[in-house]
Amino acid sequence: MYFNARTIARITGLIMTITGIAMLPAFLCALYYGETASAHGLLLSCIISVLPGAAIYHATKTSRKELYTRDGYLAVIVCWLICSLLGALPYFISGEITSYADAFFESTSGYTTTGATVMSEASLTRSLLMWKAVTHWLGGMGILVFVISVLPALGTGGHRIAAAEAPWPSFTKLAPRISDIAKMLYFIYIFFTVLEFLLLSLSSMSHYDALINSLGSVSTAGLHLHSQGIAYYKSLYVEIIITVFTIMSSINYLMYIYILKGDMSHLKKNVELKVFLSIIAASSLVMALSLRSAGTYDSFAEALRHSVFQAASTATTSGYILDSYAAWPAFCQALLFILLLIGGCAASTCGSIKVIRIVIMIKLIMRGFVKRLHPHAVRAVKVGDSTISANMVSSVTAFIFLYAVVFIFSSLILAFQNLDMETTLGSVAALMSNTGTGFGDVSGGNFSMYSAPLKIYMSLLMMTGRLELFAVLLLFIPSFWNPNRSRNQ
């Protein structure tokens, strides 16, 4: 069996070092608020992460640069596991979470931008909430995309890592070096974060709340600082800002790069963007009519306010809550469930299936009807002016089928907890889509009712959803480990 172990170790060492350094803002927050136990846990976790990570990176500096496809996938899985394992230490060492399985769930939920929890997030100390927000932010754009931006020496290997972590976009058309694209992506990501922080700071919320909400919105993680959710602030202005930025982060980030380059044609012709915004608009209007007719709210304006926020929150897989939708009509809940499964655009910070895949599948189904009527007709699957290749159509079909298989299998696994059907299916949907808030008993995003072994499985399920299935499930394919095929192009 052949893998480029030294280069993978080098990347892992850098990831460990970055993870430890990323704990410092939360550590300073603990010192500021006098949270002694949290400060001790964060500092010790930082040392445990940085020292071995720096040693590994230094020992493998002379590693060869080339990475094969298998190396890229293995590096992604190893790094995400390492991040989740190390990210659990502050919760566990501080004593805020006494079970390491729970801490691992909390950490994985952070990095995958799921936003689910095993405890009342309001009961976490301010510094640990800061740490979870930081993990959301790092995981939103992708941990390894950050590494690629600071480690240009990866060369073509960096492209393979980017493809394994975020498989949809084609980077080569935008710049010759993947590190240049990664830097542009993070420039936009940081700009959005700072801009939202400044705008939220203009409201009545504190700078701490503004920072946490900005990190949670731009990463579409939906971190809840208060048990009442966003309703705690009682501000239409705050709701609008959070809604706008979650939608902006759910749009294909490559569109922003084209805008920076002065090319607006891609934005105007982007079918996925038009469909995504249309879905949110149509769903909001239909739900508002349903809510008003059911008497859930006293006026149509109030119903529209809640439906727009919840539709955007669910479609962007951010999972914010303005009001308890568990009390909404069944039609509205069913519509939210569909939005949760569709998700946002490809190459964004949101999770789930993604709009472009749904569009391609609908086009494929429509072609099937045409072929029934005209068996000899030759009709390509097109999205806008672009013809989708047969390989791409096959890939999308395989993804959606695999998504359904994993969903069914995971539902059977979680059914061992013997909860009601709504909670079980809602849990799987919330975790696979990286939304965090589901239906039934998990409509608030709390998964504490599950056993420790199931929490570990759910952690892996969140990671599988975040890495879009194939990157994780490939590890269970025997040919992936076949030594005769390890050197692939």
Helices and strands as residue ranges (DSSP letters): H 5-22, H 24-33, H 36-59, H 69-87, H 89-93, H 100-111, G 121-123, H 126-141, H 143-150, G 152-154, H 156-165, H 178-201, H 207-218, G 229-233, H 236-249, H 253-260, H 265-269, H 271-293, H 300-315, G 325-327, H 330-342, H 355-373, E 382-383, E 386-387, H 390-414, G 415-417, H 421-432, G 440-442, H 452-466, H 470-473, G 474-476, G 478-481, G 483-485
